[in-house]
Amino acid sequence: MDVIVLSSSPNKDGLTAACASAAVTGARQAGGRAEEVRLNDLQIGMCQACDTGYGTCRSEHECQLQDDFQALHARVRQAGAHVIVTPVYWGEMSESAKAFADRLRRCEATRGDESALSGKSAIVVAAAGGSGGGTITCLLSMERWCQHVRARVFDLIPVKRWNRTYKLVAIQKAARAMVQEAMDKGTG
């Protein structure tokens, strides 16, 4: 099973990076092929709400704004499961996660049950440094996003700097369990 781990922090050594690494490790422990994609290393602009609010995302399920989104969209479509890890900024996803999620939602949610993410498992991780606040509102937003693209929420994991140690173990176990479940069902 191919698992794509989308990480959306500019910090390569922080809490979000550790969470993404734990997910990759867990997926690989179960025999999955896991790859981390750092959204901040890509050029993915925000949705332009083309034409009258929808451009080719509604009719062709492809974004007409040309940047790194198209290649990543293709990779996300091919993956059997997804892990999305974002730092929490003011109770929301990071800007890079939001830009990607908004554009992907426009391309896939408009497909309904034919969405490339339909029925595929997703683990969503909100990693809050600083005060540690906002993880729940961030996860609620990300859960709604999963519903829009028809992904199956395997787990929602809030992480704060003071629970880092045991939450990294939880992320690793969740990714391992997600891949194992898919392999047991023959979908991985």
Stockholm file with secondary structure:
# STOCKHOLM 1.0

chainA/1-188         MDVIVLSSSPNKDGLTAACASAAVTGARQAGGRAEEVRLNDLQIGMCQACDTGYGTCRSEHECQLQDDFQALHARVRQAGAHVIVTPVYWGEMSESAKAFADRLRRCEATRGDESALSGKSAIVVAAAGGSGGGTITCLLSMERWCQHVRARVFDLIPVKRWNRTYKLVAIQKAARAMVQEAMDKGTG
#=GR chainA/1-188 SS CEEEEEECCSCTTSHHHHHHHHHHHHHHHTTCEEEEEEGGGSCCCCCCCCTTSCSHHHHTSSCSSCSTHHHHHHHHHHCSEEEEEEECBTTBCCHHHHHHHHHHHHHHGGGGGGCTTTTCEEEEEEEECTTCTTHHHHHHHHHHHHHHHTCEEEEEEEEEGGGHHHHHHHHHHHHHHHHHHHHHHTCC
#=GC SS_cons         CEEEEEECCSCTTSHHHHHHHHHHHHHHHTTCEEEEEEGGGSCCCCCCCCTTSCSHHHHTSSCSSCSTHHHHHHHHHHCSEEEEEEECBTTBCCHHHHHHHHHHHHHHGGGGGGCTTTTCEEEEEEEECTTCTTHHHHHHHHHHHHHHHTCEEEEEEEEEGGGHHHHHHHHHHHHHHHHHHHHHHTCC
//
